[in-house]
Amino acid sequence: MAYLAMRGSLATFGVSRLHGAVSRKIFQPLFSRWSEIEVPVAHVTNGVHFPSWDSPSADELWTAACGKERWRGMPDALPALVSRLSNEQLWTMAGEDRRTLIERVRIRLARQLRSRGHLPEIVSGAADVLEPSALTLGFARPFTGYKRPNLLLEDEARLARLLNDPTRPVQLVLAGKAHPADGEGKEMIRRWIELAQRPEFRQRGVFLEDYDIALAQELVQGVDVWVNTPRRPWEACGTSGMKVLVNGGLNLSECDGWWAEAYAPELGWAMGDDREYPKDERDLRDAEALYAILEQQVVPEFYDRDADGMPLQWLARVRRSMAQLAPTYSSGRMARDYVEQYYLAWAAELRRRTADASARARAMRQWEVRLQRHWPLVRIATPTISRDAAGWLFSVTVELGEIAPEDVAVQLYAEPCEGGPASRVELCCTAPNATALYAGSVPDDRPARDYTVRIVPRHPGAAVPAELSLILWQN
Ligand SMILES: *Cc1c(COP(=O)(O)O)cnc(C)c1O
């Protein structure tokens, strides 16, 4: 289905920068003779619709700082305005939202226990789970293998120590559901439910069933930290962590999806790195990093208080996360990226192609048919390379047969080096006829052997290789 969709599309996008790169690898077979970086998959990172996810107290705070219309238009002024929010404002919001979440969790848990047929004394126990002043982690997702919802369970004793620290307690609110056919997902839910019933976890960990949008709204409004543990690079974007930004929640996530591009040490915390590991080794490393970050960074920063009981470093981090990340990961920014970078240009191209009884579209179709028919006879001779003032001068004879020189581009191509861009230089036709001579220079900061002559389709307005993926390389 994905191949079919891509063949029928003018442009294809990933939903984060990393997802764009992974998708170029996945779709390489459709463009087998093209370089991987030229596989036509761009990206627009997702954003979330903050008015759907903010708490009443967050809405009040943002309105005071930035006005009611803050998410409309260009939110360029938001970071400076949000940076002025005071510690008192941020800490009051966090406290109110945490209390509200805990009240709602207790109601939901009681309902859940009752519907499972538990005894009244167990059901009434739901009324005193969790504490309004304890560091609250939220963790909710479709329970499926790559999301690794059991990463925190890798070392249960260590988790119990973390949650039950007498002076610096941590509590977990979990939610999720599994696809009925996903045995692994269901097993992971069973383990969490079983764990949440044990005495050493009962006060500090709640698992809520039926994760849906209403429950997601309650969670993202009230948690201090959102935890996300996908197995890199499987998370296309991951939007749940974006939903906490507006409410002053912080992210602790695998360096995957949107977090791979949003993370900076002063904004939140990241597990993992961009190297490749065997699956089991990655899981062990990430679990160790998750515990270590919680124990050594998250918990100490939350409980490091000034004389007024406020965690100053924590609140500075919250302020930076709200100011710098929320405007960037809003659906307004996402919609604007699509419109400005892609839709306007393609809408104009559609109008050009369909004007005058689709004259241009017809011409393009003929161009495509011509190239398909005559491509097998195109040849590239061995180029000669000499030095000129500009660097390496390449001269090459190509046989185009029935193909007109303006229908193709003859290029010198070099793969990127050290993360730079690919080098692509057009050669000029110096003697146009059936056997045409092309020449052009490239700088000599790279060896001449890095460059290969190739011929690709060319037509004004055409998306190559998305619309026509013919390519011929020199032998
Ligand atoms: C946001 C949301 C998701 C998606 O979360 P990801 O982090 O992108 O996987 C799934 N389910 C619900 C109910 C949500 O609100």
The ligand as a Gaussian input file, in Angstrom:
#p B3LYP/6-31G(d) Opt

LIG

0 1
 C       -1.474000      11.435000      21.442000
 C       -2.131000      10.116000      21.549000
 C       -1.557000       9.000000      20.931000
 C       -0.289000       9.072000      20.134000
 O        0.796000       9.095000      20.994000
 P        2.240000       8.802000      20.398000
 O        3.191000       9.321000      21.416000
 O        2.334000       9.572000      19.097000
 O        2.336000       7.339000      20.177000
 C       -2.178000       7.750000      21.056000
 N       -3.341000       7.634000      21.733000
 C       -3.915000       8.687000      22.346000
 C       -5.201000       8.481000      23.084000
 C       -3.353000       9.971000      22.265000
 O       -3.940000      11.015000      22.855000

